[in-house]
Amino acid sequence: MLHLNAIGKAKPFIKWVGGKSQLLQQLEKRLPPELYEEEFTYIEPFVGGGAMLFFMLQKFPNLKRVVINDINRNLTDAYKVIKQAPEGLIYRLKHKEQQYLSITTEEGRKDFYLDMRRRFNEDGLNKLDKTALLIFLNRTCFNGLYRENASGSFNVPFGRYANPTICNEGVINADSELLNRYDVQILNGDFKGTVKYLDASGLNFFYFDPPYRPLSKTSSFNSYVKEEFNDGSQRELAVFCRMLSKKDNIKWMLSNSDCSAKNPSDTFFEDIYSGFDIQRVYASRMINANASKRGKLTELLICNYDSKANEHIIESQLKIAL
Ligand SMILES: C[S@@+](CC[C@H](N)C(=O)[O-])C[C@H]1O[C@@H](n2cnc3c(N)ncnc32)[C@H](O)[C@@H]1O
């Protein structure tokens, strides 16, 4: 019998703090115009949930090579599993979905969740089982967070959802197809390692979405892994970006929090990225424990090229579409 895999629209297969789905239109407007004209290598050193990655994979058929990286090994292993073994993953997730949804009491579901969390944190699981648990936990934990404690264990509490979708088969298949079509290289480590993957003879585009610098001591989330990303790391990243700018054929775009909007004397980013194109874009931040504090904030978008140069291309595309 012919077996047709359900295939949907490619998008993040996991909910990730700092996800860029809401900002994609604004990011698209500020891409370098060259991307519409020639082949290029796309490198995303802090890929997280990959909203920008899946956008780029669908938007630019002229991608020559794609490299993604994240320091969180559970996450990069999940990308590898989606690329290499989508069917095994779907099989496991469907099974977990059945088990979970057949439990009718909240207490029972919580016990099941805590059992899965304990298993996830045990050593010795293979990548496929670990990824199935990662996605299960992401769908059923509080706010879809991923957070590790000081010893590197996932420690997010149970979330109360009546009917969570645990297996999104269409998304997994669509993501897998794109990761294979472009044979995306999946790296695990510090962002600086991506420099080795530059295409010396062609155009390169980097999108950097590092952990955001906290706007205040209590407001922001910055615990994707046990190693923290502090002001020293932000400075190292700025040095890295300056180094890239000195080479030919490298364009980059970087997102971060808008610290000077909150506190005008805090010009941290204006200082470390002085001389580059710094714009403000609107973003709605959903991760704030206090619902009344969730709202529209500006974020910084910093580029090593004129980020307004592309607006006319987008506008003319819109006119054609109309
Ligand atoms: C703001 S998130 C990226 C969000 C992503 N753009 C999305 O749409 O979901 C930042 C990511 O940087 C990763 N990270 C933290 N420190 C890192 C480092 N030194 N090198 C590379 N990745 C790092 C975290 O694990 C996290 O996934």
The ligand as a MOL file (V3000), in Angstrom:
LIG
                    3D

  0  0  0     0  0            999 V3000
M  V30 BEGIN CTAB
M  V30 COUNTS 27 29 0 0 0
M  V30 BEGIN ATOM
M  V30 1 C 17.4050 33.6880 21.8150 0
M  V30 2 S 17.6760 31.9690 21.6300 0 CHG=1
M  V30 3 C 17.4820 31.7930 19.9430 0
M  V30 4 C 16.0240 31.8330 19.5700 0
M  V30 5 C 15.7890 31.4090 18.1460 0
M  V30 6 N 16.2210 32.4170 17.1960 0
M  V30 7 C 14.3430 31.0090 17.8810 0
M  V30 8 O 13.7020 31.5400 16.9330 0
M  V30 9 O 13.8370 30.1560 18.6280 0 CHG=-1
M  V30 10 C 19.3700 31.8250 21.9870 0
M  V30 11 C 19.9980 30.4490 21.8000 0
M  V30 12 O 21.4140 30.5820 22.0350 0
M  V30 13 C 21.8940 29.3670 22.6000 0
M  V30 14 N 23.2080 29.6740 23.2270 0
M  V30 15 C 23.4950 30.1490 24.4530 0
M  V30 16 N 24.8190 30.3600 24.6070 0
M  V30 17 C 25.3930 30.0090 23.4170 0
M  V30 18 C 26.7270 30.0210 22.9070 0
M  V30 19 N 27.7610 30.4370 23.6630 0
M  V30 20 N 26.9580 29.6080 21.6290 0
M  V30 21 C 25.9300 29.1710 20.8550 0
M  V30 22 N 24.6240 29.1200 21.2840 0
M  V30 23 C 24.3680 29.5510 22.5360 0
M  V30 24 C 20.7940 28.9410 23.5500 0
M  V30 25 O 20.8450 27.5580 23.7950 0
M  V30 26 C 19.5240 29.3940 22.7770 0
M  V30 27 O 18.9880 28.3260 22.0220 0
M  V30 END ATOM
M  V30 BEGIN BOND
M  V30 1 1 1 2
M  V30 2 1 2 3
M  V30 3 1 2 10
M  V30 4 1 3 4
M  V30 5 1 4 5
M  V30 6 1 5 6
M  V30 7 1 5 7
M  V30 8 2 7 8
M  V30 9 1 7 9
M  V30 10 1 10 11
M  V30 11 1 11 12
M  V30 12 1 11 26
M  V30 13 1 12 13
M  V30 14 1 13 14
M  V30 15 1 13 24
M  V30 16 1 14 15
M  V30 17 1 14 23
M  V30 18 2 15 16
M  V30 19 1 16 17
M  V30 20 1 17 18
M  V30 21 2 17 23
M  V30 22 1 18 19
M  V30 23 2 18 20
M  V30 24 1 20 21
M  V30 25 2 21 22
M  V30 26 1 22 23
M  V30 27 1 24 25
M  V30 28 1 24 26
M  V30 29 1 26 27
M  V30 END BOND
M  V30 END CTAB
M  END
